[in-house]
Amino acid sequence: MSDLLLKNIRPIGGAPTDLLIRAGTIAAIGPDLVAPGVASEDGGGAIAIPGLVDAHTHLDKGLLGHPWYVNDVGPRLIDKIDNERRVKRDLGLDAHVQSMRQAILSSGFGTTVIRSHVDIDTDQGLAALEGVMETRRQLAGVVEIEIVAFPQSGLLRRPGTVELLDRAMAAGADLVGGLDPCGMDRDPKGHLDAIFAIAEKYGKGIDIHLHEAGEMGAFSMDMIFERVRALGMQGKVAISHAFCMGAPDWNMTQGLIDDCATLDLPVLTTAPPSREVPSLQRLLAAGVRFGAGLDGFRDTWGPYGNGDMLERAMLLGMKNNLRRDEDVAKALHVCTTGGAEVMELRGHSLIPGGRGDVVLLRGETLADAIVSHHPRPLVVKAGAVVARAGQSLRVAP
């Protein structure tokens, strides 16, 4: 944590002012601030926002630094899962190296917090977890990394995975992951009972991938709600993707939204153009904590993406048909403070007492900065400058 004085910046596109960070926390915001002995940076009238938050990604999956991967994988989810496991073996993919490359790239774009799902399976055991944990250690002070132990290849369909998830939590993973209880394992009760038991054992939260659409996804969500109520895990269970919440049946989806609000069950989206997604406006109106992430990118699943959460905010706005400037700003909120709230990081806002994670943007207005997403002039993590002109100060392996 560091001290830093940012001069002549426009918080959230407002009037020019100064911002003082002491010991990694925002100490003051106001004009003509003076802080003798504190390092100072002239913002040049740039817009300032809280650090971007990538609340759903896969640091261990990317192929950054490798030759272009020619994708000829079949259309089913299981096709992609089985292919990825094979390619990892063939390439000898090093989760530490790949996660360093992605995390450093994202830091240059202004991401200061990441939640990463990390594959735990019977092929590689805990190797991916160990690699990403080493990245977390090496990048402490540059970007915070929270790790979800994720059964990408299925939980019950591959015997031994439940035990590996338990070992992953004992080794230092932060949350328990799950994946399509009906569509993948075809045993929703067994799948959910297993991951909730592990979470309860270690006193940790859960983040479940739910690609299941329509009524199947709604059924899985209802079973999740039942367990949250029974175990008193309100606020500790998140659902990622939640494509079923984008179904055209308004009454069904509103019921799911209302239950998420009542149980304080956050939702995370990657705003994929190819799928129906939860409505940003309806979730925020109901008071549901809502975050966003890059998902995987430049990997065996697909070629798209570049590590920029500001671009993701634009895609989120496009997917939700947000056109008014004030509504475009809501998409940015989801990609900054909203994601931090999902991860229970308090004070991730530009307010006195807030976290000293600040990103400077070029643009006439906030909406202009979001849709133009020019290189970031400056990225600050807990009061320390970690990137300039769109480039991290750390060198990727």
Secondary structure, DSSP 4 states (H G I P E B T S, - for coil): ---EEEEEEEETT-S-EEEEEETTEEEEEETT---TTS-EEEEEEEEEEEPEEEEEE-TTT--TTSPPP-----SSHHHHHHHHHHHHHHHT--HHHHHHHHHHHHHHTTEEEEEEEEE-BTTTBTHHHHHHHHHHHHTTTT-EEEEEEE-TT-SSSSTTHHHHHHHHHHHT-SEEEEE-TTTTTS-HHHHHHHHHHHHHHHT-EEEEEE---HHHHHHHHHHHHHHHHHHT-TTSEEEEE-GGGGSS-HHHHHHHHHHHHHTT--EEE---TTS----HHHHHHHT--EEE--BS-SSSS-S---S-HHHHHHHHHHHTT--SHHHHHHHHHIIIIIHHHHTT-TT-SSSTTSBS-EEEE-SSSHHHHHHH-PPPSEEEETTEEEEETTEESSPP-
